[in-house]
Amino acid sequence: MNRVVRLRALTRWIAVLPGAAAAAVLADMAMRLFDWVGSMVGGINPNEFFDRLGSEAMEGAVIGAAFVYAGSRIAPTQRKLVSYVLTVIVIALTSFVGFRAILQKDWWALEACIAIAAGATILVAYVVATDCEKSLKSLQPSHPSTLTAYERARMSFRKTLRKRLTLGGAEAKYAVQIDELGANPIPFGYMNKEWCDLVAQMIDGDELWELQQPDGDQGIALMRSGELVTIMFTSIT
């Protein structure tokens, strides 16, 4: 199972750049279709300077944003860092092409380069702002009675960790025989789907821990570099 998890993560890392490029191409096609529809209904005239200026700017911004967003979502981990790297790639490429456009006095190509770089940069700025907002919200105290079992566990999970488990050890310990599901014991029984979802998130170096809350809630915590990734509860009181 660990080998499958590592292979899945590797496949997603390999797909980051191709997936980002494919998203940019699809975004370009979608914007061209939008422009065509606009010209058909009479709202956009590609021969008018300001119509073309706005259309080219919008198309470039969407392409840049799609490239960064798709690539960062494909990455199995470190999505914020991936978005930074992809934005740097976009800026480097558009700077090179933009410089050539200046030499050739192709001002429409220059505008497209600026718009693509701006779209990627704006998306990263939005991601950073959203993460900051989430961090601030996480620092705000909440009344214990309004918290779910999952939220209570996240707030105090380090005190509730009981025993580290291997993947095979967890599946063996929590294997349940259910006749209607087959002759062989199934890890976590009727909760096997939740277990498979947790395993699908694992990458090399992750840890599994048993946890038990003071109120009796029990489960399996997925840890990564000392931080909690997710919890699968096996018993909630």
Secondary structure, DSSP 4 states (H G I P E B T S, - for coil): -HHHHHHHHHHHHHTHHHHHHHHHHHHHHHHHHHHHHHHHHTS--TTSHHHHHHHHHHHHHHHHHHHHHHHHHHSSS-HHHHHHHHHHHHHHHHHHHHHHHHHTT-HHHHHHHHHHHHHHHHHHHHHHHHHHHHHHHHHS---GGG--HHHHHHHHHHHHEEEEE-HHHHHHHTEE--GGG-SS-EETGGGHHHHHHHHHT--TT-EEEEEE-TTS-EEEEEEETTEEEEEEEEE--
